[in-house]
């Protein structure tokens, strides 16, 4: 697959050359092609500060991320997308995982310049989309497979993906991928995970909710301990109790075992459940997420957006060997058309962390978020405060961010 991916630009060029080969005049062809190109632009400026007990200095990171590219319109069933990603550290008083500044806490945003996406999609087969190349892949709530949009350098996949919707309500999504382009960038020794990986996600929408079954078979040459076979099921439902009053929830279960080149003999389970209610702009959530641990290895989700789960302080990016039991509550409020902004929302989240095995008290965390949107601009203020008991150390993080998308 890696050799095929290197030949992808030539294949794309051949397809596009064939499509416009019969044009009478080069100038007229160019004029007709220009409106068919959709520009892609995403600029994000972020300040991230970290105060972590046990380290001599606090981290201060100011980074600018730019993504620039284009997408063509569909021609004879084909569509091309190309996008570059550039990440500039404007202030680099932080450990970016490869700069050697270990006196600072980690902020996983190293300087990077790379092809973010380069893919060709085809829809010639009825009710089917095939995508080949470097692409985003995201499933369900991002707990197992996702592009990690939170970090400045997103995670992409060199893959062949087939999605079929021939049966009403049924979506079959199959992927073969042989390289993961990780958030720590191409200069990191673990910036690329390679191996034979197979993903299957089958979802069925019904009047009472969405049922999903999944199988994720991973094999990584650079991280053998994360080579696993995960099989699971998920249900998501939403109910309107009264006009403007809604209740939503989900439950997910998965079983995981070692696979392929994994030197460990492990078997762990995953269980998550959540219930959320909304009314007149207010929303309240309560949930539990349990990742098992057998004393040797904790349940592994190396391709997830880990920042979204178990607190924004990122203290549990790797599941402890005794697992984790995260119980959380959240309260939020949002309003549209408030003053100069199109929408404004705020939320507070509280987590209580314990081990799944032996019931150790890990610690707790409070997270705060203020988010504003105006046309194509999004601004946020974000804060996380982790109080350690028997796991890790006290940590505070604060973010200020402004993003423009086109």
C-alpha positions in Angstrom: 0.0 0.0 0.0 2.8 2.4 0.8 4.3 1.9 -2.7 0.9 2.4 -4.2 0.4 5.6 -2.3 3.7 7.0 -3.7 2.3 6.4 -7.2 -1.0 8.0 -6.4 -0.1 11.5 -7.7 0.8 9.9 -11.1 -2.5 8.0 -11.2 -4.5 11.2 -10.3 -2.6 13.1 -13.1 -3.5 10.4 -15.6 -7.2 10.5 -14.7 -7.4 14.3 -14.9 -5.4 14.4 -18.2 -7.8 11.8 -19.7 -10.8 13.8 -18.6 -9.8 17.0 -20.3 -7.9 15.5 -23.3 -10.6 16.4 -25.8 -10.6 20.1 -25.1 -10.2 22.2 -28.2 -8.4 25.1 -26.7 -6.1 25.0 -23.6 -7.3 28.5 -22.5 -11.0 27.5 -22.6 -10.3 24.3 -20.8 -8.6 26.2 -17.9 -11.4 28.7 -17.7 -14.0 25.9 -17.4 -11.9 24.0 -14.8 -11.4 26.9 -12.5 -15.0 27.1 -11.1 -14.8 23.3 -10.5 -12.1 23.7 -7.9 -13.2 24.3 -4.3 -10.4 25.9 -2.2 -9.8 24.5 1.3 -8.4 26.8 4.1 -8.1 26.3 7.8 -6.0 28.7 10.0 -5.7 28.2 13.8 -3.8 30.2 16.3 -3.5 28.7 19.8 -1.9 29.5 23.1 -1.5 26.6 25.5 -0.1 26.9 29.0 0.7 24.0 31.3 1.6 24.0 35.0 2.6 20.5 36.0 3.8 19.6 39.5 7.2 17.9 39.5 8.6 19.7 36.5 10.9 22.8 37.0 9.3 25.0 34.5 5.8 25.8 33.1 5.1 25.3 29.4 4.1 28.2 27.2 3.2 27.3 23.6 2.0 29.7 20.9 1.5 27.8 17.6 0.0 28.7 14.3 -1.5 25.9 12.2 -2.3 26.3 8.5 -4.0 23.9 6.1 -4.3 24.9 2.5 -5.6 22.8 -0.4 -8.4 22.1 -2.9 -11.1 19.7 -3.9 -12.3 19.2 -7.5 -15.9 18.6 -8.5 -16.9 15.1 -9.5 -15.8 14.1 -13.0 -16.8 10.7 -14.4 -17.3 9.5 -10.9 -13.9 10.7 -9.6 -13.1 13.5 -7.2 -9.6 14.7 -6.1 -8.6 16.3 -2.8 -5.2 17.6 -1.9 -4.2 19.5 1.2 -0.9 20.6 2.9 -0.5 21.2 6.6 2.0 23.6 8.2 2.6 24.1 11.9 4.8 26.9 13.2 5.8 27.3 16.9 5.8 31.1 17.5 6.7 30.5 21.2 8.4 27.2 22.0 8.8 27.0 25.8 7.4 23.5 25.9 8.3 19.9 25.3 7.0 19.0 21.9 8.1 15.4 22.3 11.1 15.7 20.0 12.9 19.0 20.9 14.6 17.7 24.1 13.1 20.3 26.3 12.2 17.9 29.1 12.2 20.6 31.8 8.8 21.7 30.4 5.5 19.8 30.3 4.5 18.1 27.1 2.5 20.0 24.4 2.3 17.6 21.5 2.5 20.2 18.7 6.0 20.0 17.1 6.9 22.0 14.1 5.8 20.2 11.0 5.4 20.5 7.2 3.7 17.7 5.4 1.0 16.5 3.0 -2.1 16.2 5.3 -4.5 14.7 2.8 -4.1 13.4 -0.8 -7.0 11.3 -1.9 -9.1 10.3 -4.8 -12.7 9.3 -4.4 -14.9 7.4 -6.8 -18.7 6.9 -6.7 -19.2 4.9 -10.0 -20.6 1.9 -8.1 -24.2 2.6 -7.0 -24.6 3.6 -3.4 -20.9 3.1 -2.9 -18.0 5.5 -2.3 -14.4 4.3 -2.6 -11.5 6.5 -1.3 -7.9 5.8 -1.9 -5.0 7.8 -0.4 -4.2 9.9 2.7 -7.5 10.7 4.3 -9.5 11.4 7.5 -11.3 8.5 9.1 -13.7 9.0 12.1 -16.1 6.5 13.6 -19.0 7.1 16.0 -18.0 9.1 19.1 -14.2 9.1 18.1 -13.4 6.7 21.0 -11.7 4.1 18.8 -10.9 5.7 15.4 -10.6 9.4 14.6 -8.4 12.1 13.0 -7.6 13.8 16.4 -8.8 17.3 15.3 -8.0 18.8 18.7 -4.2 18.8 18.1 -2.7 21.2 15.7 -1.3 18.4 13.5 -4.2 16.1 12.9 -4.0 12.3 12.5 -4.6 11.0 9.0 -4.5 7.5 7.4 -3.0 6.1 4.2 -5.8 3.8 3.4 -8.3 2.2 1.0 -11.9 2.8 2.2 -15.2 1.5 0.9 -18.6 2.7 2.2 -21.8 1.1 1.0 -25.4 2.3 1.6 -27.3 0.0 -0.7 -29.8 -1.0 2.0 -32.0 1.7 3.5 -30.7 2.7 6.9 -27.6 0.3 6.7 -24.1 1.7 6.3 -21.2 -0.7 5.8 -17.8 0.9 6.2 -14.6 -1.1 5.5 -11.0 0.1 5.6 -7.6 -1.3 4.9 -4.8 1.0 6.1 -1.0 0.5 6.2 0.1 3.8 7.7 -1.1 6.1 10.4 0.3 9.7 10.3 0.3 10.7 13.9 -0.1 14.0 15.7 3.6 14.1 16.8 4.6 14.7 13.2 6.9 13.1 10.6 10.2 13.9 12.4 9.2 11.8 15.5 10.4 8.2 15.7 6.8 7.3 16.4 5.3 9.8 14.0 4.3 7.0 11.6 2.7 3.7 12.6 2.9 1.1 9.8 1.4 -2.4 9.5 -1.6 -4.3 8.2 -4.7 -2.9 9.8 -8.4 -3.7 9.1 -11.4 -1.7 10.2 -15.0 -2.6 9.9 -17.9 -0.5 11.1 -21.5 -1.5 10.3 -24.4 0.8 11.4 -28.2 0.4 11.1 -30.6 3.3 11.7 -34.0 2.3 13.2 -37.0 4.2 14.5 -35.7 3.5 18.1 -32.1 4.4 17.5 -28.8 3.5 15.8 -27.2 0.1 16.3 -23.5 -0.3 15.4 -21.2 -3.3 15.3 -17.4 -2.9 14.8 -14.2 -4.8 14.5 -10.8 -3.0 14.6 -7.8 -5.3 13.9 -4.6 -3.4 14.5 -0.9 -4.3 13.9 1.8 -1.7 14.4 5.5 -2.3 13.7 6.5 0.7 15.9 4.2 0.0 18.8 3.7 -3.8 19.1 1.9 -3.5 22.5 -0.9 -1.6 20.7 -1.4 -4.4 18.2 -4.9 -5.6 19.2 -8.2 -7.1 18.0 -11.2 -5.2 19.3 -14.8 -6.3 18.7 -17.7 -4.3 20.0 -21.3 -3.0 19.7 -22.9 0.4 20.3 -26.4 1.8 20.6 -27.4 5.5 20.4 -30.9 6.8 20.9 -32.7 10.1 21.3 -36.2 10.8 22.5 -38.3 13.9 22.6 -40.2 14.0 25.9 -41.9 17.3 25.2 -41.5 20.2 22.8 -38.0 21.5 23.3 -37.1 18.8 25.9 -35.0 15.9 24.6 -33.3 12.9 26.2 -30.4 11.2 24.5 -28.1 8.4 25.5 -25.7 5.7 24.4 -24.1 2.5 25.5 -20.9 0.9 24.1 -19.3 -2.4 24.9 -16.1 -3.9 23.5 -13.7 -6.8 24.1 -10.0 -6.6 23.2 -7.2 -9.1 22.9 -3.6 -9.1 21.8 -3.0 -9.6 18.0 -0.2 -10.2 15.5 3.2 -9.1 16.8 2.0 -8.1 20.3 4.4 -9.7 22.8 1.8 -9.5 25.6 -0.9 -12.0 26.4 -3.8 -9.7 27.4 -7.6 -9.6 27.4 -9.6 -6.6 28.6 -13.0 -5.1 28.2 -14.6 -1.6 27.6 -17.9 -0.3 28.8 -19.4 3.2 28.4 -22.8 4.6 29.0 -24.1 8.2 29.0 -27.5 10.0 29.5 -28.0 13.6 28.4 -31.0 16.0 28.6 -31.5 19.3 26.9 -34.1 22.0 27.6 -34.2 25.7 26.5 -30.6 26.0 25.8 -29.5 24.0 28.9 -27.9 20.6 28.7 -27.0 18.2 31.5 -25.0 14.9 31.1 -24.0 12.0 33.4 -21.9 9.1 32.3 -19.5 6.3 33.1 -16.6 5.0 31.1 -14.6 1.9 32.1 -11.5 0.7 30.4 -10.3 -2.6 31.8 -6.8 -3.5 33.0 -5.4 -6.9 33.8 -2.3 -5.8 35.7 -0.2 -6.1 32.6 -1.9 -3.9 30.0 -4.8 -1.5 30.0 -7.5 -1.4 27.3 -5.8 0.3 24.3 -7.3 2.9 21.9 -4.2 4.3 20.0 -6.2 5.7 17.1 -8.7 7.6 19.2 -9.1 11.3 19.9 -7.9 10.7 23.4 -8.2 14.4 24.5 -12.0 14.1 24.4 -12.1 11.4 27.0 -11.1 11.2 30.7 -10.5 14.9 31.1 -8.8 17.6 29.1 -5.6 17.6 31.2 -4.7 14.4 29.2 -3.4 12.4 32.2 -4.8 9.1 30.9 -3.6 9.1 27.3 -2.3 5.5 28.0 -4.7 3.4 30.1 -3.1 2.3 33.4 -2.4 -1.4 33.8 -5.1 -1.5 36.4 -7.6 0.1 34.1 -9.7 3.2 34.7 -13.2 3.9 35.9 -14.2 7.4 35.0 -17.5 8.8 36.3 -18.5 12.3 35.1 -21.2 14.9 35.1 -21.5 18.0 32.9 -23.6 21.1 32.7 -23.8 23.5 29.7 -25.7 26.4 28.2 -25.8 27.7 24.7 -27.5 30.6 22.9 -27.7 31.7 19.3 -27.6 35.3 18.1 -26.1 36.8 21.3 -24.7 40.3 20.7 -22.0 40.4 18.1 -21.6 36.6 17.9 -23.7 34.0 16.0 -23.6 31.6 19.0 -22.1 31.4 22.5 -21.9 28.3 24.7 -20.3 27.4 28.0 -19.8 24.2 29.9 -18.4 22.7 33.1 -17.4 19.0 33.5 -16.4 17.1 36.7 -14.6 13.7 36.6 -13.9 11.2 39.3 -11.2 8.7 38.4 -10.6 5.3 40.0 -8.9 2.1 38.8 -11.1 -0.6 37.3 -9.0 -3.2 39.1 -8.4 -2.8 42.9 -10.5 0.4 43.1 -7.6 2.8 43.6 -8.5 6.5 43.9 -6.6 8.1 41.0 -7.8 11.7 41.3 -10.4 14.1 40.0 -10.6 16.9 37.4 -12.6 20.0 36.6 -12.9 21.2 33.0 -14.3 24.6 31.8 -15.1 25.8 28.3 -16.3 29.0 26.7 -16.9 28.8 22.9 -18.0 31.6 20.5 -18.8 31.5 16.8 -19.1 34.4 14.3 -19.4 33.5 10.6 -16.2 31.5 9.7 -14.4 32.4 13.0 -14.4 30.3 16.1 -12.9 31.4 19.4 -12.5 29.5 22.7 -11.2 29.7 26.2 -10.6 26.3 27.8 -9.3 25.2 31.3 -8.5 21.9 32.9 -7.5 21.3 36.5 -6.4 17.7 37.5 -6.0 17.0 41.2 -3.9 13.8 41.7 -4.3 11.2 44.5 -2.5 8.0 43.6 -2.0 8.6 39.9 0.3 11.2 38.1 0.7 14.7 39.4 -1.4 17.9 39.8 -1.7 19.6 36.5 -3.4 22.8 35.2 -3.9 23.7 31.5 -5.3 26.8 29.9 -6.0 27.4 26.2 -6.9 30.5 24.1 -7.7 29.8 20.5 -8.9 31.5 17.3 -9.7 29.5 14.2 -10.8 30.5 10.6 -12.2 27.9 8.3 -13.2 28.2 4.6 
